[in-house]
């Protein structure tokens, strides 16, 4: 899968969030989206996920056959998107069936995240870190090439962060893409960084962006 964002601009409630934002990712690539709170990191992920329409610019995918972009991605956002009364296993089974991966094993996914003991516990009884791991386990019950992760290490302890780093490394080794909005290091080797800065006024004709080898500014 190849993903290209070209000249993206987003305005919300009359305020320009970002503009002239471009990048391209090929198989196995990773992009860390960084910046202060409110800079537009989550907004960018929402655009890539198709949840928010940009004011201008395009997002295109190639080498995915007949699949649409929405059929190629997983999103793990700030909210875990879990049903509290359902068990961890039932939440993953629902995601598996909804996404069309009937042979995937919720048990195996939970065991990989260190939650085999919580298989039959209602998610409402779990800690914040445990619920986060259940949400991340959804990435394993239906394989999709693009992972969009918004602060994926939130509430995770050091051991769980290492497990996530291993999941992302394996996903990339299989040709998958990872785009993560984060304030923390994620253990993504050779990742590009897209740092979104606060809008600033520039004089007419002045440069608005600086591009380095592994870092993009707008």
KELOLUM-662467 format. One record per residue: residue number from 1; x, y, z of N, C-alpha, C in turn. Coordinates in nm, 4 decimals. Atoms other than C-alpha are relative to their C-alpha. Layout:
// KELOLUM-662467
PT     i       n.c1       n.c2       n.c3      ca.c1      ca.c2      ca.c3       c.c1       c.c2       c.c3
PT   NUM          X          Y          Z          X          Y          Z          X          Y          Z
...
// end
This chain:
// KELOLUM-662467
PT     i       n.c1       n.c2       n.c3      ca.c1      ca.c2      ca.c3       c.c1       c.c2       c.c3
PT     1     0.0839    -0.1181     0.0000     0.0000     0.0000     0.0000     0.0882     0.1241     0.0000
PT     2    -0.0663    -0.1300     0.0010     0.1144     0.3543    -0.0803    -0.1044     0.1080     0.0279
PT     3     0.0911    -0.1065    -0.0406    -0.0462     0.6595     0.0761     0.0649     0.1348    -0.0289
PT     4    -0.0506    -0.1330     0.0327    -0.0059     1.0145    -0.0504    -0.0991     0.1052     0.0475
PT     5     0.0778    -0.1180    -0.0373    -0.1351     1.3337     0.1115     0.0625     0.1188    -0.0710
PT     6    -0.0516    -0.1090     0.0824    -0.1032     1.6380    -0.1117    -0.0699     0.1307     0.0345
PT     7     0.0482    -0.1371    -0.0236    -0.1442     2.0019    -0.0026    -0.1266     0.0044     0.0839
PT     8     0.1186     0.0021    -0.0856    -0.3930     1.9287     0.2746    -0.0133     0.1304     0.0788
PT     9     0.0333    -0.1156    -0.0830    -0.5613     2.2235     0.4438    -0.1327    -0.0285     0.0688
PT    10     0.1214     0.0234    -0.0772    -0.8253     2.2085     0.7167    -0.0359     0.1264     0.0766
PT    11     0.0534    -0.1123    -0.0764    -1.0417     2.4797     0.8667    -0.1174    -0.0518     0.0822
PT    12     0.1092     0.0416    -0.0879    -1.2707     2.4223     1.1646    -0.0493     0.1206     0.0783
PT    13     0.0615    -0.1135    -0.0695    -1.5135     2.6753     1.3123     0.0631     0.1319    -0.0429
PT    14    -0.0561    -0.1226     0.0542    -1.3620     2.9389     1.0874     0.1484     0.0190     0.0236
PT    15    -0.1422    -0.0144    -0.0303    -1.0068     2.8781     1.2095     0.0815    -0.0973    -0.0831
PT    16    -0.0896     0.0863     0.0754    -0.7317     2.7432     0.9876     0.0834    -0.0842     0.0964
PT    17    -0.0750     0.0907    -0.0868    -0.5830     2.4375     1.1574     0.1387    -0.0253    -0.0571
PT    18    -0.1286     0.0118     0.0691    -0.3102     2.3618     0.9047    -0.0251     0.0144    -0.1490
PT    19     0.0104    -0.0121     0.1451    -0.2362     2.4063     0.5359     0.1298    -0.0474    -0.0636
PT    20    -0.1187     0.0390     0.0783     0.0070     2.2947     0.2627     0.0729    -0.1185     0.0612
PT    21    -0.0597     0.1160    -0.0657     0.0632     1.9636     0.4362     0.0036    -0.1159    -0.0991
PT    22    -0.0176     0.1079     0.0983     0.2042     1.6869     0.2142     0.0979    -0.1033     0.0521
PT    23    -0.0954     0.1065    -0.0272     0.3722     1.3507     0.2606    -0.0374    -0.1214    -0.0830
PT    24     0.0250     0.1241     0.0724     0.4025     1.0135     0.0923     0.0667    -0.1143     0.0747
PT    25    -0.0506     0.1169    -0.0719     0.4456     0.6719     0.2558    -0.0147    -0.1236    -0.0870
PT    26     0.0030     0.1264     0.0709     0.5333     0.3418     0.0939    -0.0072    -0.1164     0.0963
PT    27     0.0133     0.1181    -0.0852     0.5116    -0.0165     0.2241     0.1049    -0.0043     0.1111
PT    28    -0.0900     0.0123    -0.1140     0.6612    -0.0607     0.5700     0.0393     0.1309     0.0645
PT    29    -0.0397    -0.1305    -0.0520     0.6847     0.3125     0.6413    -0.0770     0.0348     0.1271
PT    30     0.0659    -0.0510    -0.1204     0.5977     0.4932     0.9629     0.0154     0.1513     0.0037
PT    31     0.0004    -0.1454    -0.0116     0.5094     0.8563     1.0277    -0.0459     0.0372     0.1400
PT    32     0.0360    -0.0520    -0.1312     0.5112     1.0194     1.3710    -0.0475     0.1436    -0.0168
PT    33     0.0567    -0.1342     0.0085     0.2840     1.3249     1.3878     0.0126     0.0630     0.1384
PT    34    -0.0276    -0.0623    -0.1283     0.4004     1.5582     1.6642    -0.0417     0.1463    -0.0020
PT    35     0.0393    -0.1400    -0.0140     0.3203     1.9058     1.7935    -0.0725     0.0199     0.1311
PT    36     0.0644    -0.0325    -0.1277     0.1632     2.0847     2.0864    -0.1459    -0.0459     0.0003
PT    37     0.1427     0.0303    -0.0096    -0.1866     2.0073     2.2132    -0.0801     0.1016    -0.0808
PT    38     0.0832    -0.0881     0.0794    -0.4438     2.1475     1.9729     0.0604     0.0431    -0.1317
PT    39    -0.0652    -0.0423     0.1242    -0.2004     2.1821     1.6838    -0.0676    -0.0576    -0.1236
PT    40     0.0679     0.0603     0.1145    -0.4052     1.9504     1.4614     0.0378    -0.1433    -0.0269
PT    41    -0.0423     0.1387     0.0205    -0.2594     1.6017     1.5082    -0.1209    -0.0922    -0.0174
PT    42     0.1198     0.0849     0.0095    -0.5933     1.4336     1.5734    -0.0845     0.0380    -0.1213
PT    43     0.0733    -0.0443     0.1184    -0.7515     1.6440     1.2995     0.0558    -0.0650    -0.1254
PT    44    -0.0610     0.0648     0.1148    -0.5021     1.5066     1.0486    -0.0410    -0.1466    -0.0080
PT    45     0.0410     0.1405     0.0014    -0.5829     1.1489     1.1516    -0.1465    -0.0134    -0.0417
PT    46     0.1415     0.0040     0.0381    -0.9545     1.2259     1.1154    -0.0163     0.0189    -0.1509
PT    47     0.0035    -0.0183     0.1450    -0.8924     1.3485     0.7595     0.0423    -0.1284    -0.0701
PT    48    -0.0500     0.1222     0.0627    -0.6916     1.0377     0.6728    -0.1005    -0.1141     0.0136
PT    49     0.0996     0.1054    -0.0229    -0.9656     0.8170     0.8195    -0.1298     0.0247    -0.0750
PT    50     0.1225    -0.0318     0.0718    -1.2309     0.9902     0.6095    -0.1097     0.0552     0.0878
PT    51     0.1003    -0.0529    -0.0919    -1.4105     1.1317     0.9138    -0.0165     0.1507    -0.0131
PT    52     0.0023    -0.1443     0.0142    -1.3334     1.4925     0.8253     0.0463     0.0350    -0.1401
PT    53    -0.0346    -0.0401     0.1355    -1.3271     1.6541     0.4834     0.0938     0.1196     0.0038
PT    54    -0.0900    -0.1148    -0.0002    -1.0305     1.8834     0.4179    -0.0573     0.1157    -0.0803
PT    55     0.0401    -0.1176     0.0768    -1.0839     2.2353     0.2935     0.0558    -0.0091    -0.1420
PT    56    -0.0617     0.0212     0.1301    -0.8458     2.1533     0.0089     0.1056    -0.1085     0.0143
PT    57    -0.0995     0.1063     0.0000    -0.5942     1.8891    -0.0899    -0.0626    -0.1368    -0.0189
PT    58     0.0471     0.1352     0.0285    -0.6193     1.5162    -0.1539     0.0764    -0.1037     0.0810
PT    59    -0.0623     0.1194    -0.0586    -0.5485     1.1815     0.0089    -0.0279    -0.1146    -0.0958
PT    60     0.0171     0.1091     0.0955    -0.4894     0.8912    -0.2303     0.0775    -0.1221     0.0459
PT    61    -0.0685     0.1253    -0.0282    -0.3953     0.5271    -0.1936     0.0191    -0.0751    -0.1301
PT    62    -0.0299     0.0797     0.1181    -0.2380     0.2955    -0.4479     0.0397    -0.1404     0.0432
PT    63    -0.0422     0.1388    -0.0199    -0.1667    -0.0753    -0.4775    -0.0844    -0.0709     0.1047
PT    64     0.0902     0.0678    -0.0938    -0.4713    -0.1853    -0.2770    -0.1156    -0.0672    -0.0733
PT    65     0.1040     0.0670     0.0758    -0.6769    -0.3393    -0.5565    -0.1276     0.0811    -0.0043
PT    66     0.1307    -0.0657     0.0053    -1.0480    -0.2594    -0.5375    -0.0396     0.0628     0.1329
PT    67     0.0363    -0.0496    -0.1332    -1.0430    -0.1627    -0.1692     0.0037     0.1525     0.0048
PT    68    -0.0018    -0.1429    -0.0259    -1.1293     0.1914    -0.0615     0.0927     0.0275     0.1186
PT    69    -0.0880    -0.0345    -0.1110    -0.9164     0.3808     0.1887    -0.0591    -0.0456     0.1331
PT    70     0.0613     0.0382    -0.1267    -1.1684     0.3177     0.4693     0.0062    -0.1501     0.0250
PT    71    -0.0087     0.1454    -0.0136    -1.1452    -0.0560     0.4009     0.1424    -0.0471     0.0243
PT    72    -0.1410     0.0355    -0.0147    -0.7674    -0.0453     0.4398     0.0580     0.0408     0.1345
PT    73    -0.0591    -0.0584    -0.1197    -0.7305     0.1118     0.7816    -0.0686    -0.0433     0.1284
PT    74     0.0483     0.0118    -0.1369    -0.7690     0.0681     1.1538     0.0280     0.1328     0.0699
PT    75    -0.0197    -0.1207    -0.0804    -0.8118     0.3653     1.3899    -0.0063    -0.0372     0.1475
PT    76     0.0054     0.0074    -0.1460    -0.7238     0.3626     1.7584     0.0115     0.1432     0.0493
PT    77     0.0036    -0.1392    -0.0406    -0.8274     0.7008     1.8981     0.0108     0.0181     0.1498
PT    78    -0.0044    -0.0288    -0.1432    -0.8408     0.8717     2.2364    -0.1028    -0.0843     0.0748
PT    79     0.1027     0.0835    -0.0615    -1.1632     0.6891     2.3130     0.0183    -0.1437    -0.0473
PT    80    -0.0295     0.1398     0.0321    -1.1264     0.3129     2.3272    -0.1077    -0.0654    -0.0853
PT    81     0.1049     0.0565     0.0847    -1.4604     0.2446     2.1574    -0.0426    -0.1398     0.0411
PT    82     0.0363     0.1319    -0.0517    -1.5390    -0.0544     2.3798    -0.1341     0.0060     0.0720
PT    83     0.1269     0.0123    -0.0702    -1.8706    -0.1728     2.5218     0.0242    -0.0557     0.1398
PT    84    -0.0308     0.0384    -0.1368    -1.8396    -0.1840     2.9002    -0.0635    -0.1288     0.0480
PT    85     0.0622     0.1234    -0.0500    -2.0935    -0.4632     2.9684     0.0531    -0.1264    -0.0679
PT    86    -0.0529     0.1170     0.0702    -1.9293    -0.6934     2.7116     0.1378    -0.0360     0.0529
PT    87    -0.1327     0.0434    -0.0414    -1.6253    -0.9005     2.7996     0.1038     0.0443    -0.1026
PT    88    -0.1076    -0.0328     0.0936    -1.2880    -0.8333     2.6421    -0.0088    -0.0880    -0.1243
PT    89     0.0126     0.0921     0.1121    -1.3370    -1.1419     2.4248    -0.1177     0.0376    -0.0888
PT    90     0.1180    -0.0359     0.0782    -1.6858    -1.0331     2.3178     0.0216     0.1285    -0.0799
PT    91    -0.0310    -0.1223     0.0734    -1.5627    -0.6851     2.2225     0.0842    -0.0302    -0.1235
PT    92    -0.0858     0.0325     0.1133    -1.2937    -0.8330     1.9995    -0.0730    -0.0867    -0.1023
PT    93     0.0767     0.0828     0.0933    -1.5288    -1.0929     1.8517    -0.0938     0.0865    -0.0835
PT    94     0.0873    -0.0923     0.0735    -1.7692    -0.8126     1.7572     0.0800     0.0734    -0.1080
PT    95    -0.0837    -0.0707     0.0974    -1.4870    -0.6184     1.5874     0.0429    -0.0930    -0.1127
PT    96    -0.0410     0.0987     0.1002    -1.3673    -0.9325     1.4111    -0.1124    -0.0273    -0.0992
PT    97     0.1124     0.0321     0.0878    -1.7121    -1.0147     1.2747    -0.0406     0.1207    -0.0842
PT    98     0.0363    -0.1212     0.0727    -1.7838    -0.6545     1.1766     0.0965     0.0271    -0.1141
PT    99    -0.1036    -0.0311     0.0986    -1.4557    -0.6240     0.9871     0.0282    -0.1163    -0.0939
PT   100    -0.0091     0.1083     0.0966    -1.4875    -0.9595     0.8150     0.1230    -0.0867     0.0096
PT   101    -0.1157     0.0886    -0.0184    -1.2108    -1.1729     0.9651    -0.0410    -0.1166     0.0897
PT   102     0.0607     0.1015    -0.0862    -1.3988    -1.4811     1.0927     0.0970    -0.0995     0.0608
PT   103    -0.0933     0.0992    -0.0533    -1.0880    -1.6932     1.1516     0.0937     0.0583     0.1056
PT   104    -0.0897    -0.0610    -0.0981    -0.9079    -1.4410     1.3773    -0.0405    -0.0418     0.1414
PT   105     0.0239     0.0483    -0.1357    -0.8748    -1.5374     1.7433     0.0094     0.1142     0.1013
PT   106    -0.0073    -0.0991    -0.1073    -0.9701    -1.2835     2.0135     0.0887    -0.0457     0.1149
PT   107    -0.0827     0.0518    -0.1089    -0.8029    -1.5091     2.2685     0.1480     0.0229    -0.0291
PT   108    -0.1405    -0.0177     0.0355    -0.4709    -1.5021     2.0821     0.0407     0.1466     0.0044
PT   109    -0.0303    -0.1429    -0.0011    -0.4894    -1.1246     2.0413     0.0150     0.0507     0.1433
PT   110    -0.0080    -0.0438    -0.1388    -0.5566    -1.0715     2.4119     0.1224    -0.0574     0.0701
PT   111    -0.1194     0.0588    -0.0609    -0.2806    -1.3097     2.5122     0.1258     0.0739    -0.0443
PT   112    -0.1162    -0.0753     0.0465    -0.0338    -1.1192     2.2959     0.0143     0.1323     0.0751
PT   113    -0.0022    -0.1252    -0.0763    -0.1305    -0.8007     2.4827     0.0066    -0.0227     0.1505
PT   114    -0.0127     0.0288    -0.1426    -0.0902    -0.9782     2.8175    -0.1308     0.0014     0.0752
PT   115     0.1324    -0.0057    -0.0622    -0.4652    -0.9982     2.8861    -0.0751    -0.1321    -0.0087
PT   116     0.0667     0.1295     0.0054    -0.5346    -1.3689     2.8605    -0.0850    -0.0263     0.1217
PT   117     0.0749     0.0216    -0.1240    -0.6520    -1.3641     3.2217    -0.1302     0.0804     0.0045
PT   118     0.1174    -0.0874    -0.0017    -0.9103    -1.0937     3.1407    -0.0985    -0.0343    -0.1104
PT   119     0.0797     0.0393     0.1153    -1.0712    -1.2814     2.8534    -0.1489     0.0137     0.0239
PT   120     0.1434     0.0049    -0.0259    -1.4114    -1.3187     3.0169    -0.0464     0.1061     0.1001
PT   121     0.0397    -0.1081    -0.0897    -1.4138    -1.0044     3.2291    -0.0679     0.1117    -0.0787
PT   122     0.0596    -0.1161     0.0652    -1.6521    -0.7214     3.1376     0.1021     0.1137    -0.0070
PT   123    -0.0985    -0.1060     0.0189    -1.4462    -0.4358     2.9971    -0.0196     0.1122     0.1015
PT   124     0.0260    -0.1035    -0.0988    -1.6156    -0.1987     3.2423     0.0725    -0.0216     0.1314
PT   125    -0.0715     0.0303    -0.1239    -1.4265    -0.3731     3.5240     0.1507     0.0212    -0.0132
PT   126    -0.1441    -0.0068     0.0237    -1.0835    -0.3212     3.3661     0.0547     0.1393     0.0271
PT   127    -0.0666    -0.1292    -0.0194    -0.8322    -0.0472     3.4397     0.0149     0.0715    -0.1335
PT   128    -0.0178    -0.0784     0.1225    -0.7608     0.2293     3.1884     0.1061    -0.0631    -0.0898
PT   129    -0.1051     0.0637     0.0783    -0.4404     0.0574     3.0810    -0.0456    -0.1310    -0.0631
PT   130     0.0515     0.1253     0.0543    -0.6152    -0.2759     3.0366    -0.0974     0.0248    -0.1139
PT   131     0.0942    -0.0323     0.1086    -0.8936    -0.1187     2.8298     0.0758     0.0471    -0.1241
PT   132    -0.0790    -0.0442     0.1146    -0.6315     0.0468     2.6140     0.0592    -0.1196    -0.0733
PT   133    -0.0562     0.1194     0.0638    -0.4725    -0.2915     2.5501    -0.1064    -0.0788    -0.0758
PT   134     0.1082     0.0652     0.0743    -0.8095    -0.4390     2.4514    -0.0230     0.0740    -0.1314
PT   135     0.0189    -0.0783     0.1219    -0.8506    -0.1537     2.2035     0.1118    -0.0271    -0.1004
PT   136    -0.1117     0.0292     0.0896    -0.5048    -0.2204     2.0601    -0.0070    -0.1420    -0.0544
PT   137     0.0135     0.1380     0.0470    -0.5844    -0.5917     2.0349    -0.0894    -0.0089    -0.1225
PT   138     0.0826    -0.0006     0.1214    -0.8433    -0.5009     1.7704     0.0848     0.0048    -0.1267
PT   139    -0.0887    -0.0046     0.1166    -0.5502    -0.4332     1.5384     0.0374    -0.1399    -0.0475
PT   140    -0.0466     0.1355     0.0304    -0.4757    -0.8059     1.5505    -0.1110    -0.0935    -0.0452
PT   141     0.1080     0.0927     0.0359    -0.8206    -0.9543     1.4901    -0.0496     0.0207    -0.1428
PT   142     0.0284    -0.0191     0.1421    -0.8499    -0.8105     1.1399     0.1159     0.0770    -0.0593
PT   143    -0.1200    -0.0625     0.0556    -0.5371    -0.7364     0.9417    -0.0366     0.1032    -0.1054
PT   144     0.0172    -0.1063     0.0985    -0.5471    -0.4050     0.7580     0.1322     0.0743    -0.0132
PT   145    -0.1355    -0.0503     0.0234    -0.2479    -0.2310     0.6007     0.0341     0.1320     0.0671
PT   146    -0.0302    -0.1318    -0.0558    -0.2828     0.1177     0.7538    -0.0528     0.0109     0.1422
PT   147     0.0376    -0.0235    -0.1385    -0.2825     0.1813     1.1283     0.0090     0.1488     0.0285
PT   148     0.0042    -0.1392    -0.0434    -0.3887     0.5293     1.2449    -0.0154    -0.0001     0.1517
PT   149    -0.0044     0.0121    -0.1450    -0.2971     0.5603     1.6119     0.0121     0.1384     0.0640
PT   150    -0.0001    -0.1299    -0.0666    -0.3782     0.8621     1.8304     0.0416    -0.0196     0.1459
PT   151    -0.0584     0.0196    -0.1328    -0.1581     0.8680     2.1424    -0.0148    -0.1456     0.0446
PT   152     0.0246     0.1423    -0.0285    -0.1409     0.4862     2.1397     0.0565    -0.0490     0.1318
PT   153    -0.0584     0.0466    -0.1259     0.0734     0.4616     2.4550    -0.0707     0.0566     0.1229
PT   154     0.0728    -0.0568    -0.1141    -0.1763     0.6519     2.6724    -0.0445    -0.1100     0.0949
PT   155     0.0386     0.0919    -0.1084    -0.2273     0.4657     3.0029     0.0772    -0.1324    -0.0017
PT   156    -0.0752     0.1257     0.0060     0.0194     0.1902     2.9031     0.1230     0.0060     0.0888
PT   157    -0.1242     0.0080    -0.0762     0.2960     0.0771     3.1358     0.1156    -0.0333    -0.0940
PT   158    -0.1194     0.0195     0.0827     0.6513     0.0197     3.0136    -0.0038    -0.1321    -0.0756
PT   159     0.0046     0.1310     0.0644     0.5989    -0.3494     2.9403    -0.0990    -0.0003    -0.1162
PT   160     0.1009    -0.0041     0.1064     0.2847    -0.2822     2.7362     0.0457     0.0869    -0.1167
PT   161    -0.0555    -0.0821     0.1073     0.4603    -0.0071     2.5420     0.0966    -0.0816    -0.0853
PT   162    -0.0930     0.0855     0.0742     0.7262    -0.2609     2.4455    -0.0754    -0.0987    -0.0879
PT   163     0.0822     0.0912     0.0810     0.4570    -0.5040     2.3267    -0.0546     0.0738    -0.1215
PT   164     0.0515    -0.0795     0.1120     0.3031    -0.2291     2.1132     0.1093     0.0271    -0.1018
PT   165    -0.1114    -0.0246     0.0925     0.6426    -0.1446     1.9663     0.0281    -0.1241    -0.0838
PT   166    -0.0197     0.1232     0.0749     0.6830    -0.5094     1.8697    -0.1096    -0.0241    -0.1020
PT   167     0.1114     0.0140     0.0946     0.3376    -0.5167     1.7089     0.0204     0.0897    -0.1218
PT   168    -0.0195    -0.0937     0.1108     0.4176    -0.2091     1.5014     0.1166    -0.0426    -0.0880
PT   169    -0.1151     0.0454     0.0782     0.7560    -0.3480     1.3966    -0.0386    -0.1174    -0.0892
PT   170     0.0431     0.1149     0.0800     0.5975    -0.6739     1.2797    -0.0942     0.0438    -0.1123
PT   171     0.0933    -0.0515     0.1008     0.3202    -0.4873     1.0989     0.0772     0.0646    -0.1152
PT   172    -0.0799    -0.0658     0.1035     0.5781    -0.2788     0.9125     0.0818    -0.1011    -0.0795
PT   173    -0.0774     0.1027     0.0692     0.7884    -0.5842     0.8301    -0.0852    -0.0742    -0.1021
PT   174     0.0927     0.0655     0.0927     0.4795    -0.7283     0.6595    -0.0508     0.0959    -0.1079
PT   175     0.0374    -0.0980     0.1012     0.4469    -0.4124     0.4464    -0.1042     0.1000     0.0444
PT   176     0.1012    -0.0919    -0.0495     0.1979    -0.2271     0.6666     0.0549     0.1386     0.0276
PT   177    -0.0339    -0.1385    -0.0301     0.1966     0.1463     0.7359    -0.0516     0.0366     0.1385
PT   178     0.0407    -0.0501    -0.1309     0.1795     0.3191     1.0748     0.0098     0.1524    -0.0019
PT   179    -0.0006    -0.1449    -0.0205     0.0798     0.6836     1.1281    -0.0493     0.0226     0.1419
PT   180     0.0320    -0.0136    -0.1416     0.0830     0.7818     1.4947     0.0167     0.1444     0.0450
PT   181    -0.0081    -0.1293    -0.0660     0.0034     1.1114     1.6659     0.0468    -0.0250     0.1422
PT   182    -0.0595     0.0358    -0.1281     0.2157     1.1175     1.9770     0.0812     0.1143     0.0599
PT   183    -0.0923    -0.0868    -0.0729     0.3974     1.3172     2.2425     0.1185    -0.0805     0.0526
PT   184    -0.0999     0.0884    -0.0585     0.6109     1.0159     2.3395     0.0731    -0.0802    -0.1066
PT   185    -0.0687     0.0920     0.0920     0.8785     0.8058     2.1662    -0.0754    -0.1318    -0.0067
PT   186     0.0779     0.1231     0.0188     0.7181     0.4931     2.0209     0.0861    -0.1186    -0.0410
PT   187    -0.0853     0.1097     0.0436     1.0186     0.2846     1.9246    -0.0147    -0.0321    -0.1467
PT   188     0.0156     0.0190     0.1442     0.9458     0.3320     1.5534     0.1309     0.0352    -0.0699
PT   189    -0.1294    -0.0243     0.0631     1.2828     0.2906     1.3872    -0.0181     0.0566    -0.1405
PT   190    -0.0010    -0.0602     0.1344     1.3524     0.5026     1.0796    -0.1309     0.0674    -0.0359
PT   191     0.1275    -0.0663     0.0282     1.0163     0.6773     1.1139     0.0249     0.1436    -0.0449
PT   192     0.0021    -0.1415     0.0326     0.9553     1.0096     0.9444    -0.0736     0.0735     0.1112
PT   193     0.0740    -0.0817    -0.0962     0.8366     1.2942     1.1640    -0.0672     0.1146    -0.0735
PT   194     0.0765    -0.1130     0.0509     0.5656     1.5401     1.0683    -0.0386     0.0830     0.1206
PT   195     0.0272    -0.0855    -0.1163     0.5668     1.8217     1.3215    -0.0899     0.1148    -0.0419
PT   196     0.0951    -0.1054     0.0301     0.2637     2.0494     1.3093     0.0191     0.1119     0.1014
PT   197    -0.0252    -0.1153    -0.0858     0.3427     2.3917     1.4466    -0.1212     0.0918     0.0023
PT   198     0.1085    -0.0979    -0.0098     0.1109     2.6701     1.5553     0.0036     0.0917    -0.1215
PT   199     0.0014    -0.0938     0.1130    -0.0036     2.8940     1.2673     0.0749     0.1273     0.0357
PT   200    -0.0733    -0.1226    -0.0223     0.2174     3.1970     1.2298    -0.0091     0.0870    -0.1243
PT   201     0.0091    -0.0953     0.1100     0.2107     3.5072     1.0139     0.1366     0.0149    -0.0643
PT   202    -0.1250    -0.0168     0.0721     0.4757     3.5339     0.7455    -0.0119     0.1184    -0.0929
PT   203    -0.0019    -0.1133     0.0915     0.5760     3.8319     0.5372    -0.0229    -0.0486    -0.1417
PT   204     0.0224     0.0403     0.1386     0.4738     3.8261     0.1701     0.1293    -0.0507    -0.0639
PT   205    -0.1157     0.0571     0.0670     0.7093     3.6017    -0.0209     0.0925    -0.0783     0.0897
PT   206    -0.0876     0.0738    -0.0912     0.8657     3.4522     0.2921    -0.0315    -0.1479    -0.0065
PT   207     0.0192     0.1444     0.0009     0.9143     3.0763     0.3131    -0.0941    -0.0392     0.1124
PT   208     0.0966     0.0439    -0.1007     0.6326     2.9014     0.4982     0.0335    -0.1364     0.0565
PT   209    -0.0299     0.1334    -0.0506     0.7904     2.5603     0.5483     0.1461    -0.0326    -0.0225
PT   210    -0.1360     0.0507     0.0127     1.1226     2.3893     0.5970    -0.0070    -0.1510     0.0004
PT   211     0.0065     0.1446     0.0115     1.1731     2.0272     0.4916     0.1384    -0.0587     0.0174
PT   212    -0.1254     0.0715    -0.0195     1.4495     1.8055     0.6252    -0.0196    -0.1449    -0.0396
PT   213     0.0049     0.1374     0.0504     1.5306     1.4444     0.5427    -0.1071    -0.0831     0.0684
PT   214     0.0952     0.0826    -0.0723     1.3197     1.2889     0.8158    -0.1001     0.0834     0.0777
PT   215     0.0900    -0.0847    -0.0764     1.1131     1.5826     0.9314    -0.0677     0.0973    -0.0952
PT   216     0.0760    -0.0906     0.0856     0.8409     1.7891     0.7690    -0.0646     0.1056     0.0891
PT   217     0.0627    -0.1106    -0.0711     0.7311     2.1300     0.8945    -0.0946     0.0693    -0.0948
PT   218     0.0835    -0.0830     0.0888     0.4508     2.3443     0.7628    -0.0152     0.1369     0.0653
// end
